[in-house]
Amino acid sequence: MRALDSLNLNEKKIIIFDMDGTLIDSIGVWNITDQKLIEILGKQKIELDIIQQERDSFLEQHQKEDIYLAYCGYLKQKYHFSMNEKEVLALRWNISDSYLKEQVDYKERAEIVLKELKKRGKILALATVTTQLQLDIYEHINPHIRAKARLSKTFDVILSKENLTHKKPHPEIYRKIQEHFQAAKRECLVFEDSYLGVLAAKNAGIEVINVYDRYADLDRGKIEAIADYKITHYDEFLNYLENLYKR
């Protein structure tokens, strides 16, 4: 891993951001959602960190087209739900609804970084395995994201789960953005929080900045072994920008 001030931002034309855990604080929402889901349907109270570990492990090992429906099938089997997979998925969405609409917010100063990069003429891309349904909530309903940096006005291109055949760590999502803009790999830069996301960027041959998220702590060693740069807070990148453009 290299020092952030060694990053050559001037050669980067396309700046690509993951969403969940990178730009917005949302991983905890899904931990709480799945805990409530298991409690309602399985009559068990499972610790949040165990839920996250099990979900991360499932998502890493499976490449089904509708991964979240498959995950609900996994929960149904593991915790003996009486509902079918589609009913479980619908309930999962229902539980998460108020969190996504009212509570999810940008990480502190993340929207400032987006605005500063746009001011410097960078092309911004959003590369997420988040569903279009979630993105629509953030775009049209969530007051925090709408007020701080509306997605449609901030990003030049947005790729979501529905645009993909493969999920991270497959490099498809990053290659699609690179090819869309006909950019060289060296002209792209990725911001990612998770090990699978960082690995996807590396698999695409693109430099990546790891954005600290406490929900990725279990993979911290693996992340730092492959990430090119890291920040613990977006203020670090804003300081980098300030120093860069003083030179």
C-alpha positions as CSV (number, residue, x, y, z in Angstrom):
1,M,0.0,0.0,0.0
2,R,1.3,3.4,-0.9
3,A,0.9,6.8,0.7
4,L,-2.1,8.8,-0.6
5,D,0.1,11.7,-1.6
6,S,1.8,9.4,-4.2
7,L,-1.4,9.1,-6.1
8,N,-1.2,10.8,-9.5
9,L,-4.8,12.2,-9.7
10,N,-4.0,14.4,-12.7
11,E,-3.9,11.3,-14.9
12,K,-7.2,10.0,-13.6
13,K,-10.2,11.0,-15.7
14,I,-12.9,8.6,-14.4
15,I,-13.5,8.4,-10.7
16,I,-15.6,5.4,-9.7
17,F,-17.4,5.0,-6.4
18,D,-19.0,2.0,-4.8
19,M,-22.1,3.0,-2.8
20,D,-22.9,0.8,0.3
21,G,-20.2,1.2,2.9
22,T,-18.2,3.5,0.7
23,L,-20.3,6.6,0.0
24,I,-23.2,5.9,2.4
25,D,-23.6,4.3,5.8
26,S,-25.8,1.4,5.0
27,I,-24.2,-1.9,5.9
28,G,-25.6,-1.7,9.4
29,V,-29.1,-1.3,8.0
30,W,-29.0,-4.7,6.4
31,N,-27.6,-6.3,9.6
32,I,-30.5,-4.9,11.6
33,T,-33.0,-5.9,8.8
34,D,-31.8,-9.5,8.7
35,Q,-31.7,-9.7,12.5
36,K,-35.4,-8.6,12.6
37,L,-36.3,-10.9,9.7
38,I,-34.8,-13.9,11.5
39,E,-36.4,-12.9,14.8
40,I,-39.9,-12.6,13.2
41,L,-39.8,-15.7,11.0
42,G,-37.3,-17.9,12.8
43,K,-38.0,-17.0,16.4
44,Q,-34.2,-16.5,17.1
45,K,-32.1,-13.5,18.1
46,I,-28.8,-13.7,16.2
47,E,-25.9,-11.4,17.0
48,L,-25.4,-8.7,14.3
49,D,-21.8,-9.6,13.6
50,I,-22.7,-13.2,13.0
51,I,-25.4,-12.2,10.6
52,Q,-23.0,-10.1,8.6
53,Q,-20.4,-12.8,8.5
54,E,-22.9,-15.3,7.3
55,R,-24.3,-12.9,4.7
56,D,-20.9,-11.9,3.4
57,S,-19.8,-15.6,3.2
58,F,-23.0,-16.5,1.2
59,L,-22.6,-13.5,-1.2
60,E,-19.0,-14.3,-1.8
61,Q,-19.6,-18.0,-2.6
62,H,-22.7,-17.6,-4.9
63,Q,-23.0,-16.1,-8.3
64,K,-26.7,-16.5,-9.0
65,E,-28.5,-14.0,-11.1
66,D,-30.9,-12.9,-8.4
67,I,-28.5,-13.1,-5.5
68,Y,-30.8,-11.6,-2.9
69,L,-33.6,-14.0,-3.7
70,A,-31.1,-16.8,-3.3
71,Y,-29.9,-15.3,0.0
72,C,-33.5,-15.3,1.3
73,G,-33.7,-18.9,0.3
74,Y,-30.6,-19.6,2.3
75,L,-32.1,-17.8,5.3
76,K,-35.4,-19.8,4.9
77,Q,-33.5,-23.1,5.0
78,K,-31.0,-22.2,7.8
79,Y,-33.6,-20.7,10.1
80,H,-36.6,-22.8,9.1
81,F,-38.9,-20.1,7.8
82,S,-42.4,-21.2,6.7
83,M,-42.5,-18.5,4.0
84,N,-41.2,-19.1,0.5
85,E,-38.2,-17.2,-0.9
86,K,-40.2,-14.5,-2.6
87,E,-42.3,-13.8,0.5
88,V,-39.1,-13.6,2.6
89,L,-37.6,-11.1,0.2
90,A,-40.8,-9.0,0.2
91,L,-40.7,-8.9,4.0
92,R,-37.0,-8.1,4.0
93,W,-37.7,-5.1,1.8
94,N,-40.6,-4.1,4.1
95,I,-38.4,-4.1,7.2
96,S,-35.7,-2.1,5.5
97,D,-38.1,0.4,4.0
98,S,-38.1,3.2,6.6
99,Y,-34.3,2.9,7.1
100,L,-33.6,3.4,3.4
101,K,-36.1,6.2,3.0
102,E,-35.4,8.2,6.2
103,Q,-32.1,7.2,7.9
104,V,-29.4,6.3,5.4
105,D,-27.1,9.1,4.8
106,Y,-23.8,9.9,3.1
107,K,-20.7,9.2,5.1
108,E,-19.4,12.4,6.6
109,R,-17.9,14.8,4.0
110,A,-18.4,12.2,1.2
111,E,-20.7,14.5,-0.8
112,I,-18.0,17.3,-0.5
113,V,-15.5,15.0,-2.1
114,L,-17.9,14.3,-5.0
115,K,-18.5,18.0,-5.6
116,E,-14.7,18.8,-5.4
117,L,-13.9,16.2,-8.0
118,K,-16.6,17.4,-10.3
119,K,-15.3,20.9,-9.9
120,R,-11.9,19.7,-11.0
121,G,-13.4,18.3,-14.2
122,K,-13.5,14.6,-13.2
123,I,-16.1,12.2,-14.6
124,L,-17.9,10.4,-11.8
125,A,-19.3,6.9,-12.0
126,L,-21.4,4.9,-9.5
127,A,-20.7,1.2,-9.5
128,T,-22.9,-0.7,-7.1
129,V,-24.6,-4.1,-6.7
130,T,-27.4,-2.2,-5.0
131,T,-30.7,-2.7,-6.8
132,Q,-32.4,-0.1,-8.9
133,L,-35.2,0.0,-6.3
134,Q,-32.8,1.2,-3.6
135,L,-31.3,3.8,-6.0
136,D,-34.8,5.1,-6.8
137,I,-35.5,5.5,-3.1
138,Y,-32.2,7.4,-2.6
139,E,-32.9,9.5,-5.7
140,H,-36.6,10.4,-5.1
141,I,-37.3,9.9,-1.4
142,N,-34.4,9.9,1.0
143,P,-34.0,13.5,2.2
144,H,-30.4,13.4,3.1
145,I,-29.0,12.1,-0.2
146,R,-31.4,14.3,-2.2
147,A,-30.3,17.4,-0.3
148,K,-26.5,16.8,-0.2
149,A,-25.7,15.3,-3.6
150,R,-28.6,13.9,-5.8
151,L,-27.4,10.9,-7.6
152,S,-28.7,11.8,-11.1
153,K,-27.1,15.2,-10.9
154,T,-23.8,14.0,-9.5
155,F,-22.8,10.9,-11.5
156,D,-22.2,10.8,-15.2
157,V,-23.1,7.1,-15.3
158,I,-24.7,4.7,-12.7
159,L,-24.5,0.9,-12.9
160,S,-26.6,-1.1,-10.6
161,K,-27.3,-4.8,-9.9
162,E,-29.7,-5.0,-12.9
163,N,-26.9,-3.9,-15.3
164,L,-24.6,-6.8,-14.4
165,T,-24.2,-10.5,-15.1
166,H,-21.5,-11.0,-12.4
167,K,-21.2,-9.5,-9.0
168,K,-18.0,-8.4,-7.3
169,P,-15.2,-9.6,-7.0
170,H,-15.7,-10.2,-10.7
171,P,-14.3,-7.1,-12.5
172,E,-17.3,-6.8,-14.9
173,I,-18.7,-3.6,-13.3
174,Y,-15.5,-1.7,-13.5
175,R,-14.6,-2.9,-16.9
176,K,-18.0,-1.8,-18.2
177,I,-17.4,1.7,-16.9
178,Q,-13.9,1.8,-18.4
179,E,-15.2,0.6,-21.7
180,H,-18.1,3.0,-21.7
181,F,-15.8,5.9,-21.5
182,Q,-13.1,4.3,-23.7
183,A,-10.6,5.0,-21.0
184,A,-7.3,3.4,-20.2
185,K,-7.1,1.5,-16.9
186,R,-4.5,4.1,-15.6
187,E,-7.1,6.8,-16.3
188,C,-9.5,5.3,-13.8
189,L,-9.6,5.3,-10.0
190,V,-12.0,3.4,-7.7
191,F,-13.2,4.1,-4.1
192,E,-14.2,0.9,-2.3
193,D,-14.9,-0.2,1.3
194,S,-15.1,-4.0,1.2
195,Y,-12.6,-6.7,0.4
196,L,-14.7,-8.1,-2.5
197,G,-15.1,-4.6,-3.9
198,V,-11.4,-3.8,-3.6
199,L,-10.6,-7.2,-5.2
200,A,-13.0,-6.4,-8.1
201,A,-11.2,-3.2,-8.8
202,K,-7.8,-5.0,-8.7
203,N,-9.1,-7.8,-10.9
204,A,-10.0,-5.0,-13.4
205,G,-6.5,-3.7,-13.2
206,I,-7.6,-0.3,-11.8
207,E,-6.0,1.5,-8.8
208,V,-8.2,1.6,-5.7
209,I,-8.6,3.6,-2.6
210,N,-10.0,1.7,0.4
211,V,-12.5,3.8,2.3
212,Y,-12.6,2.6,5.9
213,D,-15.9,1.1,7.1
214,R,-16.0,-0.7,10.4
215,Y,-18.2,-3.4,9.0
216,A,-15.3,-4.6,6.9
217,D,-12.9,-4.9,9.9
218,L,-13.0,-8.7,9.7
219,D,-11.3,-8.5,6.3
220,R,-9.0,-5.6,7.2
221,G,-5.8,-7.5,6.7
222,K,-6.9,-8.9,3.3
223,I,-8.0,-5.4,2.2
224,E,-4.8,-3.7,3.2
225,A,-2.7,-6.4,1.5
226,I,-4.2,-5.5,-2.0
227,A,-5.5,-1.9,-1.8
228,D,-3.3,0.8,-3.4
229,Y,-4.3,3.5,-1.0
230,K,-6.5,3.9,2.1
231,I,-8.4,6.7,3.9
232,T,-10.1,6.4,7.2
233,H,-12.2,9.5,6.6
234,Y,-13.0,11.6,3.6
235,D,-11.3,14.6,5.2
236,E,-8.0,12.8,4.4
237,F,-8.9,12.9,0.7
238,L,-10.0,16.5,0.9
239,N,-6.7,17.4,2.4
240,Y,-4.9,15.6,-0.4
241,L,-6.9,17.6,-2.9
242,E,-6.1,20.9,-1.2
243,N,-2.4,20.1,-1.2
244,L,-2.4,18.8,-4.8
245,Y,-3.9,21.9,-6.2
246,K,-1.6,24.1,-4.2
247,R,1.4,22.6,-6.0
